Amino acid sequence: MPTIIDGSGSATFQTPLPLLQGGTGNTTGNVTSSQVAGALNATGSAPLFACRAWVNFNGTGTVAIRASGNVSSITDNATGDYTINFTTAMPDAHYSIAGLGSVMNAGTGWGTMIVRDANSAPTASGCRIGHIGYTDWQDCVHGNIAIFK
């Protein structure tokens, strides 16, 4: 279950908080950044940046989402060309996109997921990505995208 932080200083832990964080059941209320870091098993002083959306999908034939978080749908624009649509928009279009996809032929490896082109800049509501096999745009059997902000 997720930990929800809504930007107002309030957090909802939908799984039991570890005893170290002062809880044994579902807890709602103000928490400190160190409590959040502890609940996520993060150590050290570097800041935490959460994955704001992610998707695992089959990009061949009729595109199908296998599993996702904050992704409402994927649009199949053309071969190896997809638009990831967010359920809840990002605060702005200045986020990071990480991805990897597999090429269609067995045993031929992985391709690269990239922002499609300069004319397809990310927006707060989604991003257009492309999957490049070895030499050209290719549909991906296993597409994996994560959005960080």
Protein Blocks (a to p, Z undefined) as FASTA:
>chain_A
ZZddehnopacdfbdcdfklopabdceddddfklmmmmnopgcjbdcdddfbdcdddfeh
jaddfbdchiabdcdfbghiacdddfbdcfblcdcdddddddfbghiapaddddfblmlc
ccfkbccdddddfkbccddfbdcddddZZ
